[in-house]
Structure formats: C-alpha cells, structure tokens
C-alpha cells in the first residue's frame, strides 16, 4: 500500500509520515509484526514505544511494554525504505506529537527537506 501511494502521490513527506504512522499504529494494535529489534529492556540505545513517536533512551520500567518497542531500523526493514527516510518521518511525527510543529508545516516538502 505504501509503495502504491508513493507512486500515485509522488514521494513527499506527508505520504511517508502517514505510512509510518499507519505501520506504528498497526504494530501497537497487534495487527502486524515488525522485525525483531536489538534494543531490549536494560540495554542502552534509542528506541520508541508504539504507538508513540518520541525517542526513548531510558529502559527502566519498560519491561511491561517491551513488546511495543520499535526502532528506525525495524520500520525501515519492514517498509523496505532507507533508514534516513524513516527517521525523517519519525522526527516529523515526534515534533507533531509534542505540539512543536503541525502537519501543515510539512505540506509540499520532500523527505530530505522535512529532515532538515
């Protein structure tokens, strides 16, 4: 579906963000499985907890939600995208989640422009 949307709507930041959002939400709801992540509770590294987009680094008190852990790499592997493209979408979604930006601010931007 993501590849179809990109062919129809061209590669732009909003389509990529919506694709990443849909994958993370489906993962959080147990509708899909992502590739295993190397981040485990008790080990250092940046990760996210579905359905959220903000980076987490503290692994304390997450063992109950360990099955919700995902990373840029796990999404990139699932989608067949480059890590930087997934990171651009996650960074934008994180800014929107934290009310530091709006979806409209990414209108018409390419992935690389959104990453800047």
N, C-alpha and C positions, 0 to 999 in steps of 0.2 A: 504494500500500500504506500509506504514512504517513497519508494522509487517511482511509482505511478504518479503520485502528487508532484514530485520534483520534475518529472518530465512534462506534466501538464502546466504547472505553475512556475516553472523555472526554479533555479536554486536561489532561494532567498532566506533570510534569517527567520522570518515568521513561520514559514512552512517547516523549516528544520526545528524550530522551537516547539511547534505543535506536535511534530513527530516524536521528539524526545519526551515531551510531556505525556503523550499517549502511552509510550512504552513504559515510563516510570509508573504511571497510574495503573496500567495493566499488571505490572510486576507487583505493585503494592496490594492489588486485589487478588493476587494469586492466579490470574488468568494466563500469564506466561512465566516462563523460567528464563533467567539470564544465565550466561556462563558463570561458573564459579569464580569468586573473587579471591585474590590473595590476601585481602585485608580481613583480619579476624579480630574479635574482641581481645584486648590485651596487647595488641601489636600496634606500633605506630604506623601512620600513613593517612593520607586524606581519603575520605570516603563520604558517602551520603546515605541517608536513611529514607527509603521510599515511604511516603510519597513526596518528601521534601526535596528541595534542590540546593539548599545551603550546605557548604562543605563542613564536615565534622572532622576533628582530629583527635578528640578525647574519646578513648574507647571505654572509659569507666561507665558502668551502669547501662551498657547496651546489650548485654548478653541475652536479654529477653527479646530483643528485636534484631538479633544477629541475622535472621533470615531475610531481613529487609535491606541489608547492606548492598550498595552498588557503587561502582566507580565509573569514571570516564571510560576506562578500558573495557569494562564489561558491556557498557552500552555500545561502544564503538564496534566491538566484536559482534554483538547481536545484530546491529544495523548494517554492518559491512562498510562503515564510514571510517575516515581518518580520525584519530584522537582529537586533533585540533578543532575539527568541525563539531564534534560532540561537546568539547569543552566550551566552545563559543556559545552553543545553545544553553548549556548548563549555567554558564556565567550570566547570561541574559535572564534566564528563568530565576536564578537566585536573586538578581537585582530587583526583578518584578515581585518576587515573593517577599522581599524585605522592604517593599514600598520605596525603593531608591530609584526606580525607573518605571515606566509604563510600557505596555505592549506597543502602543502607538509610536514610541520613540525608536522602535526597531523597524518600522514600516519602510520598505524600499531599500533596506540595507542588505548587502551581501553578508555571508558568514564572516568573512575577514573584516569587513567594516564593523560588524557588531562586536567582534572580538576586541577591536581597538578601543 
